[in-house]
Amino acid sequence: MHRRTADTPVAAVAHLGGVPLTPGDHICALYRGRAERDQLMTPFLAEGLSAGHICLLLGTEGDGRTFRDVLASHAPAVGRGGNSLQIRGPNEYLRDGTTFDGDRTLARLSAWSDEMFPSDNGTCARLAADMSWAQPLVQPAFVQDLVRYEMRATRWLRSYPQVGMCMYDLEMFHSDLIVPLVKAHPKVWLNGMIMENPYFLDPDEETGPPASGET
């Protein structure tokens, strides 16, 4: 297993809109509509594939073939991504296809990273997660659970040489989710800009919001 330590040199391994990203970065990308999603996600993953990075897309149901076609059209040099692009659906988040289980998701992602980084071999990884699956579930208890998951995902991303981008469609999600959610990400992408988040709640310093029923 390859885990970052405090002494690991930090250098840019990715870019988003021309802005350099370093290992462990966790970005909340706010966009509008499927076309804007693809315009943001395609170069992010294509750059990684060109650099020999492992790329994981957590997409919507049936996204695999559709996005590989988009990638081949907009980034011919990397074609459809081959084996270096892995695509998984919403069941990575949902137990029995309906219930969000953040602990299960993080356990699966951590196992994936352990498999991808068996040794200190200089490999990097990129994650792009389309969070559209969450729209039907939005209610107060779920928002608390999702924010806690995102905070813990920041810690997971910091543990390996990888960069993660969680993507939320502003045509689907509103302030009841977006406002608390933004605080769980150290960086935010909005309107073509990436910003350091002054409201970020660091998971190594915060316990996060209480679970439903806790006081």
C-alpha positions as protocol buffer text, in pm:
chain_id: "A"
residue {
  index: 1
  type: MET
  ca { x: 0 y: 0 z: 0 }
}
residue {
  index: 2
  type: HIS
  ca { x: 126 y: 349 z: -84 }
}
residue {
  index: 3
  type: ARG
  ca { x: 15 y: 619 z: 159 }
}
residue {
  index: 4
  type: ARG
  ca { x: 123 y: 981 z: 171 }
}
residue {
  index: 5
  type: THR
  ca { x: 318 y: 1099 z: 470 }
}
residue {
  index: 6
  type: ALA
  ca { x: 399 y: 1446 z: 597 }
}
residue {
  index: 7
  type: ASP
  ca { x: 743 y: 1417 z: 434 }
}
residue {
  index: 8
  type: THR
  ca { x: 612 y: 1328 z: 89 }
}
residue {
  index: 9
  type: PRO
  ca { x: 702 y: 1606 z: -160 }
}
residue {
  index: 10
  type: VAL
  ca { x: 389 y: 1771 z: -300 }
}
residue {
  index: 11
  type: ALA
  ca { x: 386 y: 1857 z: -670 }
}
residue {
  index: 12
  type: ALA
  ca { x: 104 y: 1916 z: -917 }
}
residue {
  index: 13
  type: VAL
  ca { x: -24 y: 1592 z: -1069 }
}
residue {
  index: 14
  type: ALA
  ca { x: -339 y: 1721 z: -1242 }
}
residue {
  index: 15
  type: HIS
  ca { x: -512 y: 2033 z: -1369 }
}
residue {
  index: 16
  type: LEU
  ca { x: -869 y: 2156 z: -1370 }
}
residue {
  index: 17
  type: GLY
  ca { x: -937 y: 2454 z: -1592 }
}
residue {
  index: 18
  type: GLY
  ca { x: -562 y: 2518 z: -1603 }
}
residue {
  index: 19
  type: VAL
  ca { x: -533 y: 2526 z: -1223 }
}
residue {
  index: 20
  type: PRO
  ca { x: -277 y: 2280 z: -1081 }
}
residue {
  index: 21
  type: LEU
  ca { x: -395 y: 2014 z: -837 }
}
residue {
  index: 22
  type: THR
  ca { x: -182 y: 1819 z: -593 }
}
residue {
  index: 23
  type: PRO
  ca { x: -224 y: 1468 z: -450 }
}
residue {
  index: 24
  type: GLY
  ca { x: -505 y: 1455 z: -196 }
}
residue {
  index: 25
  type: ASP
  ca { x: -703 y: 1742 z: -346 }
}
residue {
  index: 26
  type: HIS
  ca { x: -1080 y: 1704 z: -313 }
}
residue {
  index: 27
  type: ILE
  ca { x: -1285 y: 1939 z: -532 }
}
residue {
  index: 28
  type: CYS
  ca { x: -1657 y: 2013 z: -522 }
}
residue {
  index: 29
  type: ALA
  ca { x: -1745 y: 2089 z: -885 }
}
residue {
  index: 30
  type: LEU
  ca { x: -2072 y: 2281 z: -928 }
}
residue {
  index: 31
  type: TYR
  ca { x: -2208 y: 2281 z: -1283 }
}
residue {
  index: 32
  type: ARG
  ca { x: -2534 y: 2301 z: -1478 }
}
residue {
  index: 33
  type: GLY
  ca { x: -2654 y: 2022 z: -1706 }
}
residue {
  index: 34
  type: ARG
  ca { x: -2504 y: 1714 z: -1867 }
}
residue {
  index: 35
  type: ALA
  ca { x: -2320 y: 1905 z: -2140 }
}
residue {
  index: 36
  type: GLU
  ca { x: -2132 y: 2118 z: -1887 }
}
residue {
  index: 37
  type: ARG
  ca { x: -2055 y: 1806 z: -1685 }
}
residue {
  index: 38
  type: ASP
  ca { x: -1891 y: 1643 z: -1985 }
}
residue {
  index: 39
  type: GLN
  ca { x: -1702 y: 1963 z: -2074 }
}
residue {
  index: 40
  type: LEU
  ca { x: -1553 y: 1965 z: -1725 }
}
residue {
  index: 41
  type: MET
  ca { x: -1497 y: 1594 z: -1673 }
}
residue {
  index: 42
  type: THR
  ca { x: -1366 y: 1492 z: -2017 }
}
residue {
  index: 43
  type: PRO
  ca { x: -1039 y: 1693 z: -2016 }
}
residue {
  index: 44
  type: PHE
  ca { x: -980 y: 1609 z: -1647 }
}
residue {
  index: 45
  type: LEU
  ca { x: -989 y: 1236 z: -1718 }
}
residue {
  index: 46
  type: ALA
  ca { x: -828 y: 1261 z: -2063 }
}
residue {
  index: 47
  type: GLU
  ca { x: -528 y: 1443 z: -1917 }
}
residue {
  index: 48
  type: GLY
  ca { x: -494 y: 1169 z: -1659 }
}
residue {
  index: 49
  type: LEU
  ca { x: -514 y: 891 z: -1915 }
}
residue {
  index: 50
  type: SER
  ca { x: -253 y: 1065 z: -2129 }
}
residue {
  index: 51
  type: ALA
  ca { x: -25 y: 1087 z: -1824 }
}
residue {
  index: 52
  type: GLY
  ca { x: -68 y: 717 z: -1750 }
}
residue {
  index: 53
  type: HIS
  ca { x: -286 y: 774 z: -1444 }
}
residue {
  index: 54
  type: ILE
  ca { x: -553 y: 531 z: -1327 }
}
residue {
  index: 55
  type: CYS
  ca { x: -893 y: 697 z: -1370 }
}
residue {
  index: 56
  type: LEU
  ca { x: -1218 y: 605 z: -1197 }
}
residue {
  index: 57
  type: LEU
  ca { x: -1554 y: 747 z: -1300 }
}
residue {
  index: 58
  type: LEU
  ca { x: -1843 y: 696 z: -1062 }
}
residue {
  index: 59
  type: GLY
  ca { x: -2121 y: 779 z: -1303 }
}
residue {
  index: 60
  type: THR
  ca { x: -2494 y: 762 z: -1348 }
}
residue {
  index: 61
  type: GLU
  ca { x: -2675 y: 443 z: -1446 }
}
residue {
  index: 62
  type: GLY
  ca { x: -2563 y: 329 z: -1791 }
}
residue {
  index: 63
  type: ASP
  ca { x: -2294 y: 598 z: -1814 }
}
residue {
  index: 64
  type: GLY
  ca { x: -2013 y: 366 z: -1919 }
}
residue {
  index: 65
  type: ARG
  ca { x: -2051 y: 331 z: -2293 }
}
residue {
  index: 66
  type: THR
  ca { x: -2194 y: 682 z: -2336 }
}
residue {
  index: 67
  type: PHE
  ca { x: -1903 y: 852 z: -2166 }
}
residue {
  index: 68
  type: ARG
  ca { x: -1644 y: 639 z: -2345 }
}
residue {
  index: 69
  type: ASP
  ca { x: -1797 y: 763 z: -2673 }
}
residue {
  index: 70
  type: VAL
  ca { x: -1777 y: 1124 z: -2550 }
}
residue {
  index: 71
  type: LEU
  ca { x: -1414 y: 1071 z: -2449 }
}
residue {
  index: 72
  type: ALA
  ca { x: -1321 y: 919 z: -2784 }
}
residue {
  index: 73
  type: SER
  ca { x: -1487 y: 1208 z: -2968 }
}
residue {
  index: 74
  type: HIS
  ca { x: -1329 y: 1489 z: -2766 }
}
residue {
  index: 75
  type: ALA
  ca { x: -992 y: 1331 z: -2685 }
}
residue {
  index: 76
  type: PRO
  ca { x: -897 y: 1105 z: -2979 }
}
residue {
  index: 77
  type: ALA
  ca { x: -548 y: 1054 z: -2841 }
}
residue {
  index: 78
  type: VAL
  ca { x: -684 y: 847 z: -2551 }
}
residue {
  index: 79
  type: GLY
  ca { x: -971 y: 690 z: -2742 }
}
residue {
  index: 80
  type: ARG
  ca { x: -1223 y: 519 z: -2515 }
}
residue {
  index: 81
  type: GLY
  ca { x: -984 y: 503 z: -2221 }
}
residue {
  index: 82
  type: GLY
  ca { x: -902 y: 134 z: -2232 }
}
residue {
  index: 83
  type: ASN
  ca { x: -836 y: -51 z: -1907 }
}
residue {
  index: 84
  type: SER
  ca { x: -694 y: 261 z: -1742 }
}
residue {
  index: 85
  type: LEU
  ca { x: -1046 y: 409 z: -1725 }
}
residue {
  index: 86
  type: GLN
  ca { x: -1271 y: 226 z: -1483 }
}
residue {
  index: 87
  type: ILE
  ca { x: -1641 y: 315 z: -1469 }
}
residue {
  index: 88
  type: ARG
  ca { x: -1879 y: 219 z: -1193 }
}
residue {
  index: 89
  type: GLY
  ca { x: -2243 y: 311 z: -1132 }
}
residue {
  index: 90
  type: PRO
  ca { x: -2450 y: 443 z: -840 }
}
residue {
  index: 91
  type: ASN
  ca { x: -2449 y: 105 z: -665 }
}
residue {
  index: 92
  type: GLU
  ca { x: -2107 y: 202 z: -531 }
}
residue {
  index: 93
  type: TYR
  ca { x: -2303 y: 433 z: -300 }
}
residue {
  index: 94
  type: LEU
  ca { x: -2635 y: 253 z: -259 }
}
residue {
  index: 95
  type: ARG
  ca { x: -2691 y: -63 z: -58 }
}
residue {
  index: 96
  type: ASP
  ca { x: -2964 y: -276 z: -215 }
}
residue {
  index: 97
  type: GLY
  ca { x: -2988 y: -10 z: -487 }
}
residue {
  index: 98
  type: THR
  ca { x: -3184 y: 232 z: -268 }
}
residue {
  index: 99
  type: THR
  ca { x: -3011 y: 311 z: 63 }
}
residue {
  index: 100
  type: PHE
  ca { x: -2705 y: 534 z: 89 }
}
residue {
  index: 101
  type: ASP
  ca { x: -2429 y: 368 z: 292 }
}
residue {
  index: 102
  type: GLY
  ca { x: -2129 y: 598 z: 329 }
}
residue {
  index: 103
  type: ASP
  ca { x: -1930 y: 350 z: 538 }
}
residue {
  index: 104
  type: ARG
  ca { x: -1970 y: 80 z: 273 }
}
residue {
  index: 105
  type: THR
  ca { x: -1874 y: 321 z: -4 }
}
residue {
  index: 106
  type: LEU
  ca { x: -1558 y: 437 z: 171 }
}
residue {
  index: 107
  type: ALA
  ca { x: -1460 y: 79 z: 250 }
}
residue {
  index: 108
  type: ARG
  ca { x: -1496 y: -11 z: -119 }
}
residue {
  index: 109
  type: LEU
  ca { x: -1300 y: 296 z: -232 }
}
residue {
  index: 110
  type: SER
  ca { x: -1024 y: 229 z: 19 }
}
residue {
  index: 111
  type: ALA
  ca { x: -1001 y: -131 z: -102 }
}
residue {
  index: 112
  type: TRP
  ca { x: -981 y: -1 z: -460 }
}
residue {
  index: 113
  type: SER
  ca { x: -695 y: 232 z: -367 }
}
residue {
  index: 114
  type: ASP
  ca { x: -510 y: -45 z: -184 }
}
residue {
  index: 115
  type: GLU
  ca { x: -535 y: -252 z: -502 }
}
residue {
  index: 116
  type: MET
  ca { x: -427 y: 34 z: -730 }
}
residue {
  index: 117
  type: PHE
  ca { x: -128 y: 131 z: -516 }
}
residue {
  index: 118
  type: PRO
  ca { x: 39 y: -195 z: -413 }
}
residue {
  index: 119
  type: SER
  ca { x: 382 y: -31 z: -386 }
}
residue {
  index: 120
  type: ASP
  ca { x: 563 y: 302 z: -413 }
}
residue {
  index: 121
  type: ASN
  ca { x: 569 y: 293 z: -792 }
}
residue {
  index: 122
  type: GLY
  ca { x: 485 y: 656 z: -871 }
}
residue {
  index: 123
  type: THR
  ca { x: 131 y: 577 z: -988 }
}
residue {
  index: 124
  type: CYS
  ca { x: -135 y: 848 z: -958 }
}
residue {
  index: 125
  type: ALA
  ca { x: -512 y: 816 z: -973 }
}
residue {
  index: 126
  type: ARG
  ca { x: -804 y: 1046 z: -1055 }
}
residue {
  index: 127
  type: LEU
  ca { x: -1162 y: 1010 z: -941 }
}
residue {
  index: 128
  type: ALA
  ca { x: -1460 y: 1188 z: -1098 }
}
residue {
  index: 129
  type: ALA
  ca { x: -1792 y: 1126 z: -924 }
}
residue {
  index: 130
  type: ASP
  ca { x: -2124 y: 1235 z: -1075 }
}
residue {
  index: 131
  type: MET
  ca { x: -2345 y: 1270 z: -766 }
}
residue {
  index: 132
  type: SER
  ca { x: -2676 y: 1295 z: -958 }
}
residue {
  index: 133
  type: TRP
  ca { x: -2794 y: 967 z: -805 }
}
residue {
  index: 134
  type: ALA
  ca { x: -2842 y: 1155 z: -474 }
}
residue {
  index: 135
  type: GLN
  ca { x: -3117 y: 1391 z: -597 }
}
residue {
  index: 136
  type: PRO
  ca { x: -3418 y: 1168 z: -506 }
}
residue {
  index: 137
  type: LEU
  ca { x: -3278 y: 1106 z: -157 }
}
residue {
  index: 138
  type: VAL
  ca { x: -3235 y: 1466 z: -41 }
}
residue {
  index: 139
  type: GLN
  ca { x: -3387 y: 1524 z: 301 }
}
residue {
  index: 140
  type: PRO
  ca { x: -3224 y: 1643 z: 627 }
}
residue {
  index: 141
  type: ALA
  ca { x: -3096 y: 1310 z: 760 }
}
residue {
  index: 142
  type: PHE
  ca { x: -2952 y: 1214 z: 421 }
}
residue {
  index: 143
  type: VAL
  ca { x: -2779 y: 1553 z: 386 }
}
residue {
  index: 144
  type: GLN
  ca { x: -2607 y: 1498 z: 721 }
}
residue {
  index: 145
  type: ASP
  ca { x: -2494 y: 1151 z: 615 }
}
residue {
  index: 146
  type: LEU
  ca { x: -2368 y: 1275 z: 278 }
}
residue {
  index: 147
  type: VAL
  ca { x: -2174 y: 1565 z: 430 }
}
residue {
  index: 148
  type: ARG
  ca { x: -2011 y: 1326 z: 678 }
}
residue {
  index: 149
  type: TYR
  ca { x: -1922 y: 1093 z: 390 }
}
residue {
  index: 150
  type: GLU
  ca { x: -1766 y: 1377 z: 190 }
}
residue {
  index: 151
  type: MET
  ca { x: -1559 y: 1488 z: 489 }
}
residue {
  index: 152
  type: ARG
  ca { x: -1428 y: 1135 z: 536 }
}
residue {
  index: 153
  type: ALA
  ca { x: -1365 y: 1109 z: 162 }
}
residue {
  index: 154
  type: THR
  ca { x: -1125 y: 1402 z: 198 }
}
residue {
  index: 155
  type: ARG
  ca { x: -924 y: 1197 z: 448 }
}
residue {
  index: 156
  type: TRP
  ca { x: -926 y: 896 z: 215 }
}
residue {
  index: 157
  type: LEU
  ca { x: -806 y: 1102 z: -82 }
}
residue {
  index: 158
  type: ARG
  ca { x: -521 y: 1242 z: 127 }
}
residue {
  index: 159
  type: SER
  ca { x: -401 y: 891 z: 207 }
}
residue {
  index: 160
  type: TYR
  ca { x: -297 y: 809 z: -149 }
}
residue {
  index: 161
  type: PRO
  ca { x: -144 y: 988 z: -453 }
}
residue {
  index: 162
  type: GLN
  ca { x: -483 y: 1070 z: -602 }
}
residue {
  index: 163
  type: VAL
  ca { x: -715 y: 1359 z: -683 }
}
residue {
  index: 164
  type: GLY
  ca { x: -1093 y: 1352 z: -651 }
}
residue {
  index: 165
  type: MET
  ca { x: -1367 y: 1566 z: -806 }
}
residue {
  index: 166
  type: CYS
  ca { x: -1726 y: 1533 z: -680 }
}
residue {
  index: 167
  type: MET
  ca { x: -1974 y: 1681 z: -928 }
}
residue {
  index: 168
  type: TYR
  ca { x: -2308 y: 1835 z: -830 }
}
residue {
  index: 169
  type: ASP
  ca { x: -2555 y: 1963 z: -1088 }
}
residue {
  index: 170
  type: LEU
  ca { x: -2708 y: 2295 z: -978 }
}
residue {
  index: 171
  type: GLU
  ca { x: -3011 y: 2216 z: -1195 }
}
residue {
  index: 172
  type: MET
  ca { x: -3080 y: 1919 z: -966 }
}
residue {
  index: 173
  type: PHE
  ca { x: -2952 y: 2028 z: -625 }
}
residue {
  index: 174
  type: HIS
  ca { x: -3037 y: 2343 z: -430 }
}
residue {
  index: 175
  type: SER
  ca { x: -2917 y: 2528 z: -122 }
}
residue {
  index: 176
  type: ASP
  ca { x: -3050 y: 2269 z: 124 }
}
residue {
  index: 177
  type: LEU
  ca { x: -2778 y: 2034 z: 0 }
}
residue {
  index: 178
  type: ILE
  ca { x: -2520 y: 2262 z: -161 }
}
residue {
  index: 179
  type: VAL
  ca { x: -2462 y: 2498 z: 133 }
}
residue {
  index: 180
  type: PRO
  ca { x: -2365 y: 2229 z: 388 }
}
residue {
  index: 181
  type: LEU
  ca { x: -2197 y: 2018 z: 122 }
}
residue {
  index: 182
  type: VAL
  ca { x: -1954 y: 2288 z: 11 }
}
residue {
  index: 183
  type: LYS
  ca { x: -1809 y: 2296 z: 364 }
}
residue {
  index: 184
  type: ALA
  ca { x: -1695 y: 1936 z: 322 }
}
residue {
  index: 185
  type: HIS
  ca { x: -1462 y: 2019 z: 30 }
}
residue {
  index: 186
  type: PRO
  ca { x: -1132 y: 2210 z: 53 }
}
residue {
  index: 187
  type: LYS
  ca { x: -1169 y: 2340 z: -304 }
}
residue {
  index: 188
  type: VAL
  ca { x: -1473 y: 2446 z: -506 }
}
residue {
  index: 189
  type: TRP
  ca { x: -1516 y: 2477 z: -884 }
}
residue {
  index: 190
  type: LEU
  ca { x: -1782 y: 2724 z: -998 }
}
residue {
  index: 191
  type: ASN
  ca { x: -1830 y: 2934 z: -1313 }
}
residue {
  index: 192
  type: GLY
  ca { x: -1498 y: 2834 z: -1464 }
}
residue {
  index: 193
  type: MET
  ca { x: -1294 y: 2906 z: -1152 }
}
residue {
  index: 194
  type: ILE
  ca { x: -1147 y: 2692 z: -878 }
}
residue {
  index: 195
  type: MET
  ca { x: -1130 y: 2846 z: -533 }
}
residue {
  index: 196
  type: GLU
  ca { x: -978 y: 2755 z: -199 }
}
residue {
  index: 197
  type: ASN
  ca { x: -1275 y: 2715 z: 34 }
}
residue {
  index: 198
  type: PRO
  ca { x: -1256 y: 2939 z: 344 }
}
residue {
  index: 199
  type: TYR
  ca { x: -1553 y: 2754 z: 495 }
}
residue {
  index: 200
  type: PHE
  ca { x: -1396 y: 2409 z: 464 }
}
residue {
  index: 201
  type: LEU
  ca { x: -1434 y: 2188 z: 775 }
}
residue {
  index: 202
  type: ASP
  ca { x: -1114 y: 1985 z: 787 }
}
residue {
  index: 203
  type: PRO
  ca { x: -1194 y: 1621 z: 877 }
}
residue {
  index: 204
  type: ASP
  ca { x: -876 y: 1605 z: 1084 }
}
residue {
  index: 205
  type: GLU
  ca { x: -1003 y: 1894 z: 1296 }
}
residue {
  index: 206
  type: GLU
  ca { x: -1381 y: 1847 z: 1292 }
}
residue {
  index: 207
  type: THR
  ca { x: -1607 y: 1563 z: 1398 }
}
residue {
  index: 208
  type: GLY
  ca { x: -1866 y: 1663 z: 1137 }
}
residue {
  index: 209
  type: PRO
  ca { x: -2241 y: 1712 z: 1175 }
}
residue {
  index: 210
  type: PRO
  ca { x: -2428 y: 1480 z: 1412 }
}
residue {
  index: 211
  type: ALA
  ca { x: -2604 y: 1182 z: 1266 }
}
residue {
  index: 212
  type: SER
  ca { x: -2980 y: 1172 z: 1262 }
}
residue {
  index: 213
  type: GLY
  ca { x: -3105 y: 1120 z: 1616 }
}
residue {
  index: 214
  type: GLU
  ca { x: -2777 y: 1229 z: 1782 }
}
residue {
  index: 215
  type: THR
  ca { x: -2762 y: 1528 z: 2016 }
}
